[in-house]
Amino acid sequence: MSSDAPVPTPRTAVPLGITDPVERARAELKAALAAIEQKGNLPRRAGRAIDRQVEAAQRFSRRQPVLAASAVVAVAATVGGLVWLAVKAFTD
């Protein structure tokens, strides 16, 4: 079952077998920059986190539709109440 197919190297890793010091330094720099980009790309990370949360909410709503609808109504009522209180406080 084992194969001799090469395993792809992640962008944030340095490939094995580089003997030239200059080439190795370039590979290390490239991997470090890729790791910084991956770690520091907040919009992409936030988008992925939001996608995970949306998928979890969709799964929950398929399993428990009544409870999900109740949660939506409760959140809407809370937001409506907060807006009403803010407007009332502003106008008084």
N, C-alpha and C positions, 0 to 999 in steps of 0.2 A: 503494500500500500504506500510505501514511501516513494517520493519522486525526487528527481534531481533538478526540478524546476527552481529557478532562483526566486528567493523571497524578495518582494519589493521593499525597498528601504523607505521608511517614512521621510517626509520633508524635513523633519526636525532631528534627524539622526545623521551621523557621519558614516558613510559606507566603509566597510572593512576592506583591508587589503591595499590601502593607499600608502605607498612607501615614500614618495616624493614629499619633502617637508612643506614646500610651497603649495603644492596641490592639496595636501592635507589641511593646511591653514585656511585655504580658500573654502574647502568643504566644511570645515568647522564654522567659519564665518557665515557661510550660506545657511547652515543648519541653525545657527544662533539667531540670525535675522528672521528665518522662517518661524522659529519658536516665539520670538518677540511679536511678530505680526499676528500669529495665532492667538497668543495670550492677550494682546492689547487690542484686538479688533472687537471692541465692545458692541457696536451695532450688530455684527454677525452673531456674537454670543447671545445678545439679548433676543435677537430674532429666533434663534434656536430654542432658547428657554421658553419664549412665548409659544412657539409651535408645539413644544412638549406639553405645556399647560393646556393649550386648546385641545390637543388630542386626548388628554386625560379628562377634560370636561366633557368631550363628546362621548367617550367611553362611559363615563358616569351617567350621562343623560340617556344613553341607550339601555343601561342596566336598571336605572332608577328614574324613570321619566317623571313620576309624580313628585318625588323629592327634588329633582332638578327644577321643575316648574315652580315649586314652592320657594326654592332658594332664589330664583330670578325675581319672583314677586316680592320677597322680603328685601332684596337688595334695591329693587326699584322703589319700594316704599321708604326705605331708609334714605336713599338719595333724594327723593322728593321731599321728605320731611326736613332734611338738612337744608335744601334749597329754600323751602318755605321759611324756615327759621332765619336764614341769612337775609332774605328779602324783608322779612318782618323787622329784624333788628336794624336794617339799613333805613327803612322807611319811618321808623319810630323816632 
